[in-house]
């Protein structure tokens, strides 16, 4: 994790990597809970026996489950000493280049694309690449906009 004592330090880091998270494992229990919460119980996610004979050889995480890990992964990659509140402002672009088989370990690489001062803080646009350990392609690439208030 990379810690910045002040949010304003990021203004000079546009275009640079600002942090990398640790690894997070995606267990079948996470997939099952996400399926229940969202109502998406497609067999490829929740039926290990059937998924074993499917295209990926195992169950796979929902794309939206992978995307929902952005908050946890970002919090494990970057911290700001003077920020009292951070908000998800939205996503500009999201892609899922490869599946996330059950048991995969994921981490995030965070690049700061844009730092924009706003009243009381800054709006940050990041490209977050969620890497799968041993994977040739990322599991997810998202352009994420967050607002941070000091």
C-alpha positions as CSV (number, residue, x, y, z in Angstrom):
1,X,0.0,0.0,0.0
2,X,1.1,3.5,-0.8
3,X,0.2,6.2,1.7
4,X,0.1,9.9,0.8
5,X,0.0,12.3,3.8
6,X,-2.0,14.8,1.7
7,X,-4.4,14.3,-1.2
8,X,-2.9,17.3,-3.0
9,X,0.3,15.3,-3.5
10,X,-1.4,13.5,-6.3
11,X,-1.7,16.6,-8.5
12,X,1.8,16.0,-9.7
13,X,1.3,12.3,-10.4
14,X,-1.1,12.3,-13.3
15,X,-0.2,9.4,-15.7
16,X,1.6,7.5,-13.0
17,X,1.0,4.4,-11.0
18,X,-0.1,5.5,-7.5
19,X,-0.5,2.1,-5.9
20,X,-0.9,-1.7,-6.0
21,X,-3.1,-3.7,-3.7
22,X,-2.3,-7.0,-2.1
23,X,-3.9,-10.2,-3.4
24,X,-7.5,-11.1,-2.7
25,X,-8.8,-14.6,-3.2
26,X,-12.2,-15.2,-4.8
27,X,-13.8,-18.2,-3.1
28,X,-16.9,-20.0,-4.1
29,X,-18.6,-18.6,-1.0
30,X,-18.1,-15.0,-2.3
31,X,-19.5,-16.0,-5.7
32,X,-22.5,-17.7,-4.0
33,X,-23.2,-14.7,-1.8
34,X,-23.0,-12.4,-4.8
35,X,-25.4,-14.6,-6.7
36,X,-27.9,-14.5,-3.9
37,X,-27.6,-10.7,-3.5
38,X,-28.0,-10.0,-7.2
39,X,-30.3,-12.8,-8.3
40,X,-27.8,-13.9,-10.9
41,X,-27.5,-17.6,-10.2
42,X,-26.5,-18.8,-13.6
43,X,-24.9,-22.3,-13.5
44,X,-21.5,-21.0,-14.6
45,X,-21.2,-19.2,-11.3
46,X,-23.0,-21.4,-8.8
47,X,-23.0,-25.0,-10.0
48,X,-19.4,-26.4,-9.6
49,X,-20.3,-29.9,-11.1
50,X,-21.9,-28.5,-14.2
51,X,-19.3,-25.7,-14.5
52,X,-16.5,-28.3,-14.4
53,X,-17.7,-29.5,-17.8
54,X,-18.2,-25.9,-19.1
55,X,-16.0,-23.6,-21.1
56,X,-13.8,-22.6,-18.1
57,X,-13.5,-25.9,-16.3
58,X,-14.8,-24.4,-13.0
59,X,-17.2,-21.9,-11.7
60,X,-16.2,-18.3,-12.5
61,X,-16.9,-15.0,-10.7
62,X,-19.5,-12.7,-12.0
63,X,-18.0,-9.7,-13.9
64,X,-19.9,-7.4,-11.6
65,X,-18.5,-9.3,-8.5
66,X,-15.0,-8.6,-9.9
67,X,-15.9,-5.0,-10.5
68,X,-17.4,-4.7,-7.0
69,X,-13.9,-5.5,-5.6
70,X,-12.7,-2.1,-6.8
71,X,-13.4,-0.5,-3.4
72,X,-11.6,-3.2,-1.4
73,X,-8.7,-3.4,-3.8
74,X,-8.2,0.4,-4.1
75,X,-8.4,0.7,-0.3
76,X,-5.6,-1.8,-0.1
77,X,-3.5,0.1,-2.7
78,X,-3.7,3.7,-1.8
79,X,-4.4,5.7,1.4
80,X,-4.6,9.5,2.0
81,X,-3.8,10.9,5.4
82,X,-6.0,14.0,5.2
83,X,-9.1,12.6,3.5
84,X,-12.1,12.4,5.7
85,X,-14.5,11.0,3.2
86,X,-14.2,9.3,-0.2
87,X,-17.1,8.7,-2.6
88,X,-17.6,6.5,-5.7
89,X,-18.6,9.0,-8.4
90,X,-18.9,6.5,-11.3
91,X,-17.3,4.6,-14.1
92,X,-16.5,5.9,-17.5
93,X,-15.5,2.6,-19.1
94,X,-15.3,-1.0,-17.9
95,X,-14.1,-4.2,-19.7
96,X,-13.7,-7.8,-18.6
97,X,-10.9,-9.2,-20.8
98,X,-10.7,-12.6,-19.0
99,X,-12.7,-14.7,-16.6
100,X,-12.0,-15.2,-12.9
101,X,-12.2,-18.9,-12.1
102,X,-13.0,-19.8,-8.5
103,X,-9.9,-19.7,-6.2
104,X,-8.3,-17.0,-8.3
105,X,-6.2,-14.3,-6.6
106,X,-6.7,-10.8,-7.8
107,X,-4.9,-7.5,-7.2
108,X,-5.3,-4.0,-8.5
109,X,-2.8,-1.7,-10.2
110,X,-4.0,1.9,-9.9
111,X,-2.9,4.6,-12.4
112,X,-4.0,8.2,-11.8
113,X,-5.3,9.6,-15.1
114,X,-6.6,13.0,-13.9
115,X,-6.5,15.1,-10.7
116,X,-9.2,17.8,-10.6
117,X,-9.6,20.1,-7.6
118,X,-13.2,20.4,-6.4
119,X,-14.6,22.3,-3.5
120,X,-13.2,20.7,-0.4
121,X,-11.0,18.1,-2.1
122,X,-10.4,16.5,-5.5
123,X,-12.0,14.4,-8.1
124,X,-9.7,11.6,-9.3
125,X,-10.0,9.6,-12.5
126,X,-8.1,6.3,-12.3
127,X,-7.5,3.4,-14.6
128,X,-7.7,0.4,-12.3
129,X,-6.4,-2.9,-13.8
130,X,-7.5,-5.9,-11.8
131,X,-4.9,-8.6,-12.5
132,X,-5.4,-12.3,-11.9
133,X,-2.4,-14.1,-10.6
134,X,-0.9,-16.2,-13.4
135,X,-3.4,-14.8,-15.9
136,X,-2.2,-13.6,-19.3
137,X,-4.9,-10.9,-19.5
138,X,-6.4,-8.7,-16.8
139,X,-9.7,-9.8,-15.3
140,X,-11.1,-6.2,-15.4
141,X,-9.9,-2.8,-16.6
142,X,-12.0,0.1,-15.3
143,X,-11.8,3.9,-15.6
144,X,-13.1,4.9,-12.2
145,X,-14.0,8.4,-11.0
146,X,-13.8,9.0,-7.2
147,X,-14.3,12.1,-5.1
148,X,-12.2,12.7,-2.0
149,X,-12.9,15.4,0.7
150,X,-10.4,16.7,3.1
